[in-house]
Amino acid sequence: MGEESILFYIDVIKFKNTKASVSEMDDTMKALASELFEKYIQEDGASAVNIPFTITEEIQKHMKHPTADMYDVCVKEIQGLLHRSKWYPFLGSDFCQALCACLAGDVDVGSGASDNTLSLMVELTH
């Protein structure tokens, strides 16, 4: 379990929040889904995450017609691994909260966490 799991999780959130016009959506989703698969899911991916082969197969079935939730089963597996690893204490740290604040678009992290930051933290820890 390493930083690739956290980076994968962040990239999946970005994937799910992809904004594109209806006419571009299919091509955009295919490109982003393929990028995530090649980087994190393929066995020889640059930042391959540790997931069971059955999940890899399930995700692979969605590649022709990707959906925003196609990586949810993988995210759930990663969350389980994070809970059982050294990363779980990190998720409650000030550094992680500041990172989530930045990813959620909160510029002023010193004034407390916004709803976006709290949502991201809840997703990471549950």
PyRosetta script that sets phi, psi and omega in degrees:
from pyrosetta import init, pose_from_sequence

init()
pose = pose_from_sequence("MGEESILFYIDVIKFKNTKASVSEMDDTMKALASELFEKYIQEDGASAVNIPFTITEEIQKHMKHPTADMYDVCVKEIQGLLHRSKWYPFLGSDFCQALCACLAGDVDVGSGASDNTLSLMVELTH")
pose.set_psi(1, 124.4)
pose.set_omega(1, -177.2)
pose.set_phi(2, -145.1)
pose.set_psi(2, -167.8)
pose.set_omega(2, -177.2)
pose.set_phi(3, -63.8)
pose.set_psi(3, -23.1)
pose.set_omega(3, 178.6)
pose.set_phi(4, -60.4)
pose.set_psi(4, -30.6)
pose.set_omega(4, 178.5)
pose.set_phi(5, -67.3)
pose.set_psi(5, -42.4)
pose.set_omega(5, 177.7)
pose.set_phi(6, -66.2)
pose.set_psi(6, -44.6)
pose.set_omega(6, 179.9)
pose.set_phi(7, -63.5)
pose.set_psi(7, -39.3)
pose.set_omega(7, 176.3)
pose.set_phi(8, -60.1)
pose.set_psi(8, -47.4)
pose.set_omega(8, -178.5)
pose.set_phi(9, -58.6)
pose.set_psi(9, -45.0)
pose.set_omega(9, 179.4)
pose.set_phi(10, -63.5)
pose.set_psi(10, -43.3)
pose.set_omega(10, 179.9)
pose.set_phi(11, -66.0)
pose.set_psi(11, -34.4)
pose.set_omega(11, 176.6)
pose.set_phi(12, -66.0)
pose.set_psi(12, -39.6)
pose.set_omega(12, 177.1)
pose.set_phi(13, -60.8)
pose.set_psi(13, -44.0)
pose.set_omega(13, 177.3)
pose.set_phi(14, -62.2)
pose.set_psi(14, -42.2)
pose.set_omega(14, 178.2)
pose.set_phi(15, -58.7)
pose.set_psi(15, -46.1)
pose.set_omega(15, -178.8)
pose.set_phi(16, -66.1)
pose.set_psi(16, -26.5)
pose.set_omega(16, -178.3)
pose.set_phi(17, -97.2)
pose.set_psi(17, 14.1)
pose.set_omega(17, -178.8)
pose.set_phi(18, -60.1)
pose.set_psi(18, 130.8)
pose.set_omega(18, 177.9)
pose.set_phi(19, -111.9)
pose.set_psi(19, 123.3)
pose.set_omega(19, 176.5)
pose.set_phi(20, -152.2)
pose.set_psi(20, 158.2)
pose.set_omega(20, 177.6)
pose.set_phi(21, -67.4)
pose.set_psi(21, 159.4)
pose.set_omega(21, -178.0)
pose.set_phi(22, -57.1)
pose.set_psi(22, -41.6)
pose.set_omega(22, -178.4)
pose.set_phi(23, -68.0)
pose.set_psi(23, -26.7)
pose.set_omega(23, -179.9)
pose.set_phi(24, -94.7)
pose.set_psi(24, -13.6)
pose.set_omega(24, -170.0)
pose.set_phi(25, -58.3)
pose.set_psi(25, -47.0)
pose.set_omega(25, -176.8)
pose.set_phi(26, -60.1)
pose.set_psi(26, -48.6)
pose.set_omega(26, 179.8)
pose.set_phi(27, -65.7)
pose.set_psi(27, -40.4)
pose.set_omega(27, 179.8)
pose.set_phi(28, -63.8)
pose.set_psi(28, -47.2)
pose.set_omega(28, -180.0)
pose.set_phi(29, -62.9)
pose.set_psi(29, -41.5)
pose.set_omega(29, 179.2)
pose.set_phi(30, -61.9)
pose.set_psi(30, -44.4)
pose.set_omega(30, -179.2)
pose.set_phi(31, -64.0)
pose.set_psi(31, -46.5)
pose.set_omega(31, -179.4)
pose.set_phi(32, -68.7)
pose.set_psi(32, -39.9)
pose.set_omega(32, 178.2)
pose.set_phi(33, -62.7)
pose.set_psi(33, -41.8)
pose.set_omega(33, 178.9)
pose.set_phi(34, -64.6)
pose.set_psi(34, -41.7)
pose.set_omega(34, 179.0)
pose.set_phi(35, -61.3)
pose.set_psi(35, -45.2)
pose.set_omega(35, 178.5)
pose.set_phi(36, -63.1)
pose.set_psi(36, -44.0)
pose.set_omega(36, -178.5)
pose.set_phi(37, -61.3)
pose.set_psi(37, -48.5)
pose.set_omega(37, -178.0)
pose.set_phi(38, -64.3)
pose.set_psi(38, -36.5)
pose.set_omega(38, -177.1)
pose.set_phi(39, -79.9)
pose.set_psi(39, -42.6)
pose.set_omega(39, -169.5)
pose.set_phi(40, -113.3)
pose.set_psi(40, -26.9)
pose.set_omega(40, -171.7)
pose.set_phi(41, -100.5)
pose.set_psi(41, -40.6)
pose.set_omega(41, 177.3)
pose.set_phi(42, -55.5)
pose.set_psi(42, 140.8)
pose.set_omega(42, -178.4)
pose.set_phi(43, -55.7)
pose.set_psi(43, -36.6)
pose.set_omega(43, -179.5)
pose.set_phi(44, -101.0)
pose.set_psi(44, 20.5)
pose.set_omega(44, 179.6)
pose.set_phi(45, -63.3)
pose.set_psi(45, 153.1)
pose.set_omega(45, -177.7)
pose.set_phi(46, -57.7)
pose.set_psi(46, -34.3)
pose.set_omega(46, -179.3)
pose.set_phi(47, -133.4)
pose.set_psi(47, 48.5)
pose.set_omega(47, -175.3)
pose.set_phi(48, -57.0)
pose.set_psi(48, 132.3)
pose.set_omega(48, 177.9)
pose.set_phi(49, -92.3)
pose.set_psi(49, 157.8)
pose.set_omega(49, -176.9)
pose.set_phi(50, -88.9)
pose.set_psi(50, 95.9)
pose.set_omega(50, 178.5)
pose.set_phi(51, -132.0)
pose.set_psi(51, 155.7)
pose.set_omega(51, 177.9)
pose.set_phi(52, -64.8)
pose.set_psi(52, 151.4)
pose.set_omega(52, -179.6)
pose.set_phi(53, -60.2)
pose.set_psi(53, -32.9)
pose.set_omega(53, 179.8)
pose.set_phi(54, -61.9)
pose.set_psi(54, -35.0)
pose.set_omega(54, 177.7)
pose.set_phi(55, -72.3)
pose.set_psi(55, -39.7)
pose.set_omega(55, 176.5)
pose.set_phi(56, -58.0)
pose.set_psi(56, -45.7)
pose.set_omega(56, 178.9)
pose.set_phi(57, -61.9)
pose.set_psi(57, -42.2)
pose.set_omega(57, -179.6)
pose.set_phi(58, -62.2)
pose.set_psi(58, -43.5)
pose.set_omega(58, 179.0)
pose.set_phi(59, -66.3)
pose.set_psi(59, -40.0)
pose.set_omega(59, -178.8)
pose.set_phi(60, -60.0)
pose.set_psi(60, -33.7)
pose.set_omega(60, 178.9)
pose.set_phi(61, -63.3)
pose.set_psi(61, -26.6)
pose.set_omega(61, -177.3)
pose.set_phi(62, -88.1)
pose.set_psi(62, -4.4)
pose.set_omega(62, -172.0)
pose.set_phi(63, -65.2)
pose.set_psi(63, -32.3)
pose.set_omega(63, 179.5)
pose.set_phi(64, -70.5)
pose.set_psi(64, -34.8)
pose.set_omega(64, 179.9)
pose.set_phi(65, -133.5)
pose.set_psi(65, 75.6)
pose.set_omega(65, -175.3)
pose.set_phi(66, -67.3)
pose.set_psi(66, 150.6)
pose.set_omega(66, 175.9)
pose.set_phi(67, -128.4)
pose.set_psi(67, 160.9)
pose.set_omega(67, -178.7)
pose.set_phi(68, -61.7)
pose.set_psi(68, -26.5)
pose.set_omega(68, -177.0)
pose.set_phi(69, -100.8)
pose.set_psi(69, 11.3)
pose.set_omega(69, -175.7)
pose.set_phi(70, -64.6)
pose.set_psi(70, -23.1)
pose.set_omega(70, -179.7)
pose.set_phi(71, -97.3)
pose.set_psi(71, 4.3)
pose.set_omega(71, -176.9)
pose.set_phi(72, -59.6)
pose.set_psi(72, -41.4)
pose.set_omega(72, 180.0)
pose.set_phi(73, -63.0)
pose.set_psi(73, -36.3)
pose.set_omega(73, 178.4)
pose.set_phi(74, -70.6)
pose.set_psi(74, -41.9)
pose.set_omega(74, 178.5)
pose.set_phi(75, -60.4)
pose.set_psi(75, -41.7)
pose.set_omega(75, 179.4)
pose.set_phi(76, -62.2)
pose.set_psi(76, -40.7)
pose.set_omega(76, 177.1)
pose.set_phi(77, -63.7)
pose.set_psi(77, -44.9)
pose.set_omega(77, 179.1)
pose.set_phi(78, -62.1)
pose.set_psi(78, -41.9)
pose.set_omega(78, 177.7)
pose.set_phi(79, -58.9)
pose.set_psi(79, -42.7)
pose.set_omega(79, 178.0)
pose.set_phi(80, -61.8)
pose.set_psi(80, -42.3)
pose.set_omega(80, 178.5)
pose.set_phi(81, -65.8)
pose.set_psi(81, -39.5)
pose.set_omega(81, 178.7)
pose.set_phi(82, -62.6)
pose.set_psi(82, -39.9)
pose.set_omega(82, 179.9)
pose.set_phi(83, -64.1)
pose.set_psi(83, -28.6)
pose.set_omega(83, -178.1)
pose.set_phi(84, -97.1)
pose.set_psi(84, 9.5)
pose.set_omega(84, -174.8)
pose.set_phi(85, -122.3)
pose.set_psi(85, -176.4)
pose.set_omega(85, 178.1)
pose.set_phi(86, -69.3)
pose.set_psi(86, -14.2)
pose.set_omega(86, -178.0)
pose.set_phi(87, -72.4)
pose.set_psi(87, -26.4)
pose.set_omega(87, -176.1)
pose.set_phi(88, -57.8)
pose.set_psi(88, -46.3)
pose.set_omega(88, 176.5)
pose.set_phi(89, -61.9)
pose.set_psi(89, -33.1)
pose.set_omega(89, 178.4)
pose.set_phi(90, -60.6)
pose.set_psi(90, -35.7)
pose.set_omega(90, -175.8)
pose.set_phi(91, -62.3)
pose.set_psi(91, -26.1)
pose.set_omega(91, 178.7)
pose.set_phi(92, -92.5)
pose.set_psi(92, 0.3)
pose.set_omega(92, -176.2)
pose.set_phi(93, -74.9)
pose.set_psi(93, 158.5)
pose.set_omega(93, 177.3)
pose.set_phi(94, -60.3)
pose.set_psi(94, -38.4)
pose.set_omega(94, 179.8)
pose.set_phi(95, -61.1)
pose.set_psi(95, -47.0)
pose.set_omega(95, -179.1)
pose.set_phi(96, -64.3)
pose.set_psi(96, -39.5)
pose.set_omega(96, 178.4)
pose.set_phi(97, -62.9)
pose.set_psi(97, -40.7)
pose.set_omega(97, 178.0)
pose.set_phi(98, -66.8)
pose.set_psi(98, -40.3)
pose.set_omega(98, 177.3)
pose.set_phi(99, -61.5)
pose.set_psi(99, -46.5)
pose.set_omega(99, 178.6)
pose.set_phi(100, -63.1)
pose.set_psi(100, -36.7)
pose.set_omega(100, 177.6)
pose.set_phi(101, -61.9)
pose.set_psi(101, -42.8)
pose.set_omega(101, 178.6)
pose.set_phi(102, -65.2)
pose.set_psi(102, -43.7)
pose.set_omega(102, -179.8)
pose.set_phi(103, -66.3)
pose.set_psi(103, -31.3)
pose.set_omega(103, -180.0)
pose.set_phi(104, -81.0)
pose.set_psi(104, -5.0)
pose.set_omega(104, 177.9)
pose.set_phi(105, 91.2)
pose.set_psi(105, 13.0)
pose.set_omega(105, 177.9)
pose.set_phi(106, -86.4)
pose.set_psi(106, 114.3)
pose.set_omega(106, -177.2)
pose.set_phi(107, -77.3)
pose.set_psi(107, -45.5)
pose.set_omega(107, -175.9)
pose.set_phi(108, -94.7)
pose.set_psi(108, 86.4)
pose.set_omega(108, -178.4)
pose.set_phi(109, -76.3)
pose.set_psi(109, -13.0)
pose.set_omega(109, -178.6)
pose.set_phi(110, -74.7)
pose.set_psi(110, -18.2)
pose.set_omega(110, -176.0)
pose.set_phi(111, -92.9)
pose.set_psi(111, 10.0)
pose.set_omega(111, 179.5)
pose.set_phi(112, 106.5)
pose.set_psi(112, 165.2)
pose.set_omega(112, -176.0)
pose.set_phi(113, -80.6)
pose.set_psi(113, 138.5)
pose.set_omega(113, 176.1)
pose.set_phi(114, -87.9)
pose.set_psi(114, 177.6)
pose.set_omega(114, 176.8)
pose.set_phi(115, -61.0)
pose.set_psi(115, -37.3)
pose.set_omega(115, 178.9)
pose.set_phi(116, -63.2)
pose.set_psi(116, -44.3)
pose.set_omega(116, 179.7)
pose.set_phi(117, -64.7)
pose.set_psi(117, -45.3)
pose.set_omega(117, -179.4)
pose.set_phi(118, -63.1)
pose.set_psi(118, -38.0)
pose.set_omega(118, 178.0)
pose.set_phi(119, -62.6)
pose.set_psi(119, -44.0)
pose.set_omega(119, 179.6)
pose.set_phi(120, -64.6)
pose.set_psi(120, -41.9)
pose.set_omega(120, 178.5)
pose.set_phi(121, -63.6)
pose.set_psi(121, -41.2)
pose.set_omega(121, 179.4)
pose.set_phi(122, -63.6)
pose.set_psi(122, -43.0)
pose.set_omega(122, 178.4)
pose.set_phi(123, -60.8)
pose.set_psi(123, -42.3)
pose.set_omega(123, -178.6)
pose.set_phi(124, -68.0)
pose.set_psi(124, -33.0)
pose.set_omega(124, -172.7)
pose.set_phi(125, -98.2)
pose.set_psi(125, -1.0)
pose.set_omega(125, 179.9)
pose.set_phi(126, -120.3)
pose.dump_pdb("model.pdb")
